[in-house]
């Protein structure tokens, strides 16, 4: 069975200042979206170390430094750059911009498929996440969670 995904409208581009992150929520899941100037990147808002809020971290190049214990996480891959040789990673999500809005691609599990929570499982460059609850699908295939 192939993995399906849906694009979810999350925020307006102008709502995320340059070199900063903001949190968006999908049910009980938080995703941090970062504005790097030339592009936006999205990762799980939980640092793989102790769950610190990555959206509150300091952006340095293509990485974010966790505000709790200064772990350095790649915004491109989710891998931990510091401390070196750490095998933990944050979930990453594909992002696209359309009409000034940021859309995040969220993989949707197949019916009956189980997933291990808290484990970084890469599939086509994305970490697998569960289907968000309370989101409605429009005709374009994008789910709108904005108020």
C-alpha positions in Angstrom: 0.0 0.0 0.0 1.3 3.5 -0.8 1.5 6.3 1.7 -1.0 9.1 1.2 -0.6 12.7 2.4 -2.5 15.9 2.6 -1.4 19.5 2.4 -2.6 21.6 5.3 -2.8 25.4 5.2 -1.1 26.5 8.4 -0.3 30.2 8.4 0.3 33.3 6.3 3.9 33.9 5.2 3.8 37.4 6.8 3.0 35.9 10.2 6.4 34.3 10.6 9.2 36.9 11.0 12.5 36.4 9.2 14.9 34.0 11.0 12.2 33.0 13.5 9.9 30.1 14.1 6.2 29.8 15.0 4.1 26.9 16.2 1.1 25.5 14.5 -1.1 22.8 16.0 -2.8 19.8 14.4 -4.9 18.2 17.1 -2.4 17.3 19.8 0.6 17.6 17.5 2.8 20.8 17.3 4.9 21.7 14.2 7.4 24.5 14.2 7.6 26.5 10.9 10.7 28.6 10.3 11.2 31.5 7.9 14.8 31.4 6.5 14.2 34.3 4.1 14.4 32.4 0.9 12.2 29.5 2.1 10.2 28.1 4.9 11.0 24.8 6.7 8.9 22.7 9.1 9.9 20.3 11.9 8.3 18.8 14.9 8.2 21.4 17.7 9.8 19.0 20.1 13.5 18.8 20.5 14.6 15.1 20.4 16.6 15.6 23.6 14.0 16.6 26.3 11.1 17.9 24.2 12.0 21.6 24.3 10.0 24.0 22.0 12.1 24.3 18.9 10.0 27.2 17.6 11.5 29.3 20.5 15.0 28.4 19.5 17.7 30.6 17.8 17.9 30.1 14.1 21.5 29.7 12.9 21.9 29.1 9.1 19.7 26.1 8.4 19.6 24.9 12.0 17.8 25.8 15.2 19.3 25.7 18.6 17.0 24.4 21.3 16.3 27.0 24.0 16.5 24.4 26.8 19.9 22.6 26.4 21.4 24.1 23.2 21.0 21.0 21.0 21.5 22.0 17.4 18.9 20.5 15.0 19.0 20.7 11.2 15.9 22.2 9.8 16.5 20.4 6.4 16.9 16.9 7.8 15.8 16.9 11.4 19.1 15.4 12.4 20.9 16.6 15.5 24.1 18.4 14.6 25.2 19.0 18.1 26.1 17.1 20.2 27.9 15.3 17.5 27.1 11.6 16.8 23.7 11.8 18.3 21.3 9.4 16.6 18.1 11.3 17.6 16.2 13.4 15.1 13.1 15.6 14.8 10.4 14.9 12.3 10.5 17.0 9.2 7.7 18.1 6.9 7.6 19.3 3.3 6.4 22.9 2.8 5.0 24.8 -0.1 3.8 28.4 -0.5 0.5 29.2 -2.3 -1.1 32.7 -2.5 0.9 33.9 0.5 -0.1 30.9 2.7 2.3 28.2 4.0 1.1 24.6 3.5 2.6 21.6 5.3 2.4 18.1 3.9 1.2 15.6 6.5 1.4 11.9 5.7 -1.8 10.1 6.4 -1.6 6.5 7.7 -3.4 3.7 5.8 -6.4 2.2 7.7 -5.2 -0.4 10.2 -1.6 0.7 10.0 0.1 1.3 13.3 2.9 3.7 14.0 5.4 4.0 16.9 5.0 7.3 18.6 8.2 9.3 19.3 10.4 7.4 16.9 11.9 9.1 13.8 10.7 7.0 10.9 11.8 8.4 7.6 9.7 7.8 4.5 10.6 9.6 1.3 12.4 12.3 3.3 9.5 12.8 5.7 8.9 11.5 9.2 5.6 9.6 9.5 2.9 11.3 11.6 -0.7 10.3 12.4 -3.7 11.8 10.7 -4.8 15.1 12.3 -8.2 15.2 13.8 -10.8 17.9 13.3 -9.5 19.0 10.0 -11.8 19.1 6.9 -10.7 18.5 3.3 -11.6 20.9 0.6 -11.7 20.1 -3.2 -8.0 21.1 -3.7 -6.9 18.3 -1.3 -5.6 20.9 1.2 -7.0 20.8 4.8 -7.6 24.2 6.2 -7.0 24.6 10.0 -6.8 28.4 10.1 -9.6 30.3 11.8 
